[in-house]
Amino acid sequence: MGKSVGIVESKIFHCEDELALVCGKKLSEFDLIYETYGKLNNNKTNAIFIPHALSGNHHIAGKYHKNDKYSGWWDNMVGPAKPIDTNKYFVIGINNLGGNDGSTSAKSINPKTKKVWGSSFPILTVKDWVASQKKLINSLGIEKLYAIVGGSLGGMQAMQWSIDFPNAVEKILCIAAAPSLTAQNIAFNEVARQAILQDDKFYKGNFYQEKTKPKKGLRIARMLGHITYLSNDSMDKKFGRKLIQGKYNYNFQQNYEIESYLNYQGDKFAMTFDANTYLRMTKALDYFDLEKNFKNKLSKVFAKIKAKYLVISFSSDWRFPPSRSKEIVKALLDNNINVTYAEIEAETGHDAFLLESEHYHNTVRNYLRS
């Protein structure tokens, strides 16, 4: 186990280049908040970009002050002597455009109207995120990334990078991802969105003016999402049928520890996450479909890729199961792309990509060294 990167600071990249979005709208300017760890070498060849997943952000590692309660969301992976070693690599984390934590989003002021964007903020896609990220990476003077390492929605962004900018990245580490969502995954996202949309405090997305938040909807959305990130075995092992008070209450209060846990997660999420952001992030997930413009032939999607690939899946991940990763591997092999595949035994479900595992961490470490 390596050390922490220590105390870190966020920076803001302001871009005044017009960004044309897939939805047909344009942003005349935008901000992206980001963090970096380690040092960029003189040749600028050691940069690793880590795009975040649905509820993640730019704060990947370290703390903001010594009494900070929480480290960055992937602190076990990034740092000195850790799998993504900041003694060797210059690591970049970016809060996605439209994200929850400081980049231009529905919470921001529209420069044209001087009012909060709210419901008028455009719906973004993974392709839009990649285009905006490329502008920030260019601003750092980096022409080619050594690697992009992404889990879940981050893995989708990593794949999109290798397609849209084939000369701009050497290695892709695509972890617990898929080339598109299944109907079941879209269904989960829609139920979560409906919980928010039907909240009487949502006000059609303009709840900022009412100085309130659709917390009830956000709670339910997070509770539902959290269930899909875990496996049945991991929930059984951690909670089973344990009762909070050791007996049935015969009412509709929380009886089981799993109920208490989900309600805690929902409450915490509703306090910190923006409802409009959650709606848009899940839509970006739904709209991600690499095969859409290639007559449902994934092999054609990767025809011009130049990056080497490491694809990792987890045995108990039923949201993005190993079979979806194998689809990616096959399409890469169809194009003679250098690809390595690892299926990691894990009982923690989709969340396994965030957790410590010797086999998993060594796989990442060794691939980056190779």
C-alpha positions in Angstrom: 0.0 0.0 0.0 1.5 3.3 -1.1 1.2 6.7 0.5 -1.3 9.4 0.0 -0.7 12.3 -2.5 -1.3 14.5 0.5 -3.1 17.9 0.4 -4.4 18.8 -3.0 -6.0 21.8 -4.7 -8.5 22.1 -7.5 -8.0 24.3 -10.6 -10.3 25.8 -13.1 -9.9 25.7 -16.9 -12.0 28.4 -18.6 -12.6 27.8 -22.3 -14.0 30.4 -24.6 -14.0 28.2 -27.7 -17.5 27.5 -28.8 -18.5 23.8 -28.1 -21.0 22.3 -30.5 -23.0 19.6 -28.8 -24.4 16.4 -30.1 -27.9 17.5 -29.2 -27.6 20.4 -31.7 -27.1 23.2 -29.1 -23.8 25.1 -28.5 -22.0 26.4 -25.4 -20.2 29.7 -26.1 -17.9 29.2 -23.1 -17.5 26.8 -20.2 -15.5 26.0 -17.1 -14.0 22.6 -16.1 -12.7 22.1 -12.6 -9.8 19.6 -12.4 -6.9 18.3 -10.2 -3.5 17.0 -11.0 -1.1 14.7 -9.0 2.5 14.0 -9.7 4.8 15.9 -12.1 4.6 16.1 -15.9 7.9 15.1 -17.3 9.9 17.3 -19.7 8.7 15.4 -22.8 5.1 15.5 -21.5 4.7 11.7 -22.1 3.7 10.5 -18.7 0.2 11.9 -18.3 -2.7 9.7 -17.3 -6.3 10.9 -17.4 -8.9 9.4 -15.2 -12.5 10.2 -16.3 -15.1 9.7 -13.5 -18.2 7.5 -13.3 -21.8 8.6 -12.6 -21.5 10.2 -9.2 -17.8 10.8 -9.2 -15.8 14.0 -9.8 -12.3 15.4 -10.3 -11.2 14.7 -6.7 -9.6 11.3 -7.3 -7.0 11.2 -4.5 -5.7 13.1 -1.5 -7.4 15.5 0.8 -8.2 19.2 0.8 -7.0 19.8 4.3 -5.4 17.7 7.1 -8.8 17.3 8.9 -10.6 16.4 5.8 -12.8 13.4 6.6 -12.8 11.8 3.1 -10.0 11.2 0.6 -10.6 11.3 -3.1 -12.9 8.6 -4.6 -10.0 6.4 -6.0 -7.4 7.1 -3.3 -6.6 3.4 -3.0 -5.6 3.3 -6.7 -3.8 6.7 -7.2 -0.7 7.9 -5.2 3.0 7.3 -4.6 3.8 3.6 -5.1 0.1 2.8 -5.7 -1.0 1.1 -9.0 -1.3 4.5 -10.7 2.0 5.7 -9.2 2.3 9.5 -8.9 6.0 9.1 -8.5 6.0 8.1 -12.2 2.9 9.5 -13.7 1.2 12.9 -14.0 -2.5 12.1 -13.2 -5.4 14.3 -14.2 -8.9 14.3 -12.9 -11.7 16.4 -14.5 -15.2 17.1 -13.3 -17.3 16.4 -16.4 -19.1 19.3 -18.1 -22.5 19.4 -16.6 -21.1 17.7 -13.5 -21.9 18.2 -9.8 -18.8 19.7 -8.4 -17.7 23.0 -10.1 -17.7 22.6 -13.8 -20.3 24.5 -15.9 -23.6 22.8 -15.2 -27.3 23.4 -14.6 -26.3 25.0 -11.3 -24.2 27.6 -13.1 -25.1 31.1 -14.4 -25.9 31.2 -18.1 -23.6 34.0 -19.4 -26.3 35.1 -21.9 -29.3 35.4 -19.5 -27.3 36.1 -16.3 -29.6 33.6 -14.6 -29.1 30.0 -13.4 -29.3 27.5 -16.3 -31.6 25.2 -14.5 -33.9 23.1 -16.8 -32.5 24.9 -19.9 -29.0 23.4 -19.5 -28.5 21.1 -22.5 -28.4 17.3 -22.3 -24.8 16.2 -22.9 -23.3 13.0 -24.2 -20.1 11.1 -23.6 -18.9 12.4 -27.0 -19.4 16.0 -25.7 -17.5 15.2 -22.5 -14.6 13.9 -24.4 -14.5 16.9 -26.7 -14.4 19.3 -23.7 -11.8 17.2 -21.9 -9.6 17.3 -25.0 -9.5 21.1 -24.9 -8.3 21.0 -21.2 -5.7 18.4 -22.0 -4.4 20.5 -24.9 -4.2 23.5 -22.6 -1.7 21.6 -20.5 0.5 21.2 -23.5 -0.1 17.4 -23.7 -0.3 16.1 -27.2 -0.6 12.4 -26.3 -1.7 10.8 -23.1 0.2 7.8 -21.8 -3.0 6.3 -20.7 -6.7 6.8 -19.9 -8.0 4.7 -17.0 -11.8 4.6 -16.6 -14.2 2.5 -14.7 -17.9 2.2 -15.5 -19.0 5.4 -17.2 -15.4 6.4 -17.1 -14.5 3.4 -19.2 -17.1 4.5 -21.7 -15.3 7.8 -22.0 -12.0 6.1 -22.3 -13.3 4.1 -25.3 -14.8 7.3 -26.9 -11.4 9.0 -26.6 -9.7 6.2 -28.5 -12.3 6.5 -31.2 -12.5 10.3 -31.5 -8.8 11.0 -31.0 -6.9 7.9 -32.0 -3.5 9.6 -32.0 -4.0 11.2 -28.6 -3.7 8.2 -26.3 -1.3 5.3 -26.1 -3.1 3.0 -23.7 -6.8 2.5 -22.7 -7.7 0.8 -19.4 -11.4 0.0 -19.8 -12.8 -1.3 -16.5 -16.3 -2.6 -15.7 -17.8 -0.9 -18.7 -19.9 -1.8 -21.8 -20.3 -0.6 -25.4 -23.9 0.4 -24.6 -26.6 -0.1 -21.9 -28.9 -3.0 -21.9 -32.7 -2.4 -21.8 -32.6 -3.4 -18.1 -30.0 -0.7 -17.3 -32.0 1.9 -19.2 -35.0 0.8 -17.2 -33.2 1.3 -13.9 -32.1 4.8 -14.9 -35.7 5.7 -16.0 -37.2 4.7 -12.6 -34.5 6.8 -10.9 -35.3 9.8 -13.1 -39.0 9.4 -12.6 -38.5 9.5 -8.8 -36.9 13.0 -9.3 -39.2 14.2 -11.9 -42.3 13.4 -9.8 -40.9 15.0 -6.7 -43.2 18.0 -5.8 -40.0 20.0 -5.0 -38.5 19.5 -8.5 -40.4 22.4 -10.1 -39.7 21.2 -13.6 -36.0 21.6 -13.0 -36.1 25.1 -11.7 -36.1 24.4 -8.0 -33.1 26.8 -7.5 -35.4 29.8 -7.7 -37.6 28.2 -5.0 -34.6 27.7 -2.8 -35.4 24.0 -2.3 -34.2 20.6 -3.5 -36.2 17.5 -4.7 -34.5 15.4 -1.9 -37.2 12.7 -1.8 -36.7 11.9 -5.4 -32.9 12.0 -5.1 -33.0 9.7 -2.1 -35.0 7.1 -4.0 -32.9 7.4 -7.1 -29.7 6.8 -5.2 -31.2 3.9 -3.2 -32.2 2.2 -6.4 -28.9 2.9 -8.1 -27.0 1.7 -5.1 -28.7 -1.7 -5.2 -27.5 -2.2 -8.7 -23.9 -1.5 -7.8 -23.8 -4.3 -5.2 -24.1 -8.0 -5.7 -26.6 -10.3 -4.0 -23.7 -12.1 -2.3 -22.1 -9.0 -1.0 -25.4 -7.7 0.5 -26.0 -11.1 2.1 -22.6 -11.2 3.6 -22.7 -7.6 4.9 -26.3 -7.4 6.0 -28.2 -10.7 5.5 -31.5 -10.5 7.3 -30.1 -8.7 10.3 -32.6 -6.7 12.3 -31.8 -3.3 13.7 -33.5 -3.9 17.0 -33.3 -7.7 17.0 -37.1 -8.1 16.5 -39.9 -7.3 14.1 -41.7 -4.0 14.8 -44.8 -4.8 12.7 -44.8 -1.3 11.2 -43.4 0.5 8.1 -40.3 1.8 9.9 -36.9 0.4 9.1 -36.6 -3.1 10.5 -33.6 -4.5 8.6 -30.0 -3.2 8.6 -30.0 -3.2 4.8 -33.0 -0.8 4.9 -31.1 1.5 7.3 -28.0 1.4 5.0 -29.9 2.3 1.9 -31.7 5.2 3.6 -28.4 6.5 4.9 -26.9 6.4 1.4 -30.0 8.1 0.0 -29.9 10.9 2.6 -26.2 11.6 2.1 -26.6 11.7 -1.7 -29.7 14.0 -1.6 -27.8 16.5 0.5 -24.9 16.9 -1.9 -25.9 16.0 -5.5 -27.8 18.2 -7.9 -31.0 16.7 -9.4 -30.6 18.2 -12.8 -27.1 16.8 -13.0 -28.3 13.3 -12.0 -30.9 13.4 -14.7 -28.4 14.5 -17.4 -25.7 12.0 -16.3 -28.1 9.1 -16.5 -29.2 10.2 -19.9 -25.6 10.4 -21.1 -25.3 6.8 -20.0 -28.5 5.8 -21.9 -27.4 7.5 -25.1 -24.0 6.0 -25.1 -24.1 3.4 -28.0 -20.9 2.8 -29.9 -22.7 0.7 -32.5 -25.5 3.2 -33.3 -23.9 4.7 -36.4 -22.2 1.4 -37.5 -25.2 -0.8 -38.3 -24.8 -2.6 -34.9 -21.4 -3.9 -35.8 -19.0 -3.1 -33.0 -16.0 -4.3 -35.0 -16.4 -1.3 -37.4 -16.4 1.1 -34.4 -12.8 0.2 -33.6 -11.4 0.1 -37.1 -9.2 3.2 -36.7 -8.1 2.8 -33.1 -4.4 2.9 -32.4 -4.3 2.6 -28.6 -3.5 -0.6 -26.8 -6.2 -1.9 -24.6 -6.6 -3.5 -21.2 -10.2 -4.6 -20.5 -11.1 -5.6 -17.0 -14.4 -7.1 -15.7 -15.6 -8.5 -12.4 -17.2 -11.9 -11.9 -20.1 -10.6 -9.8 -20.9 -7.4 -11.7 -24.4 -8.0 -13.0 -24.9 -4.4 -14.2 -21.9 -4.5 -16.6 -21.2 -8.3 -16.6 -18.0 -9.9 -18.1 -20.0 -10.8 -21.2 -20.2 -7.1 -22.1 -16.4 -6.7 -21.7 -15.9 -9.7 -23.9 -17.9 -8.0 -26.6 -15.4 -5.1 -26.5 -12.4 -7.6 -26.6 -13.8 -9.4 -29.6 -14.3 -6.2 -31.5 -10.8 -5.1 -30.8 -9.4 -8.5 -31.8 -11.4 -8.3 -35.0 -9.2 -5.2 -35.8 -5.9 -6.8 -34.7 -5.8 -4.3 -31.8 -3.3 -5.2 -29.0 -5.7 -6.1 -26.2 -5.3 -7.8 -22.8 -8.3 -9.1 -20.9 -8.7 -9.9 -17.2 -11.8 -11.1 -15.4 -11.3 -10.5 -11.7 -13.0 -12.8 -9.1 -14.9 -10.4 -6.8 -18.1 -10.8 -4.8 -18.8 -7.0 -4.5 -20.6 -6.4 -7.8 -20.1 -3.4 -9.9 -18.6 -1.5 -7.0 -15.6 -3.8 -7.2 -13.8 -1.4 -9.6 -13.6 1.1 -6.7 -12.3 -1.3 -4.1 -9.0 -2.8 -3.1 -8.0 -6.2 -4.5 -4.5 -7.4 -4.9 -5.1 -9.2 -8.2 -7.0 -6.2 -9.6 -4.5 -3.6 -8.5 -1.5 -5.7 -9.7 -3.1 -6.1 -13.1 -3.4 -2.3 -13.4 0.1 -1.7 -12.1 1.8 -4.2 -14.3 -0.1 -3.1 -17.4 0.9 0.5 -17.0 4.5 -0.6 -16.5 4.6 -2.8 -19.5 
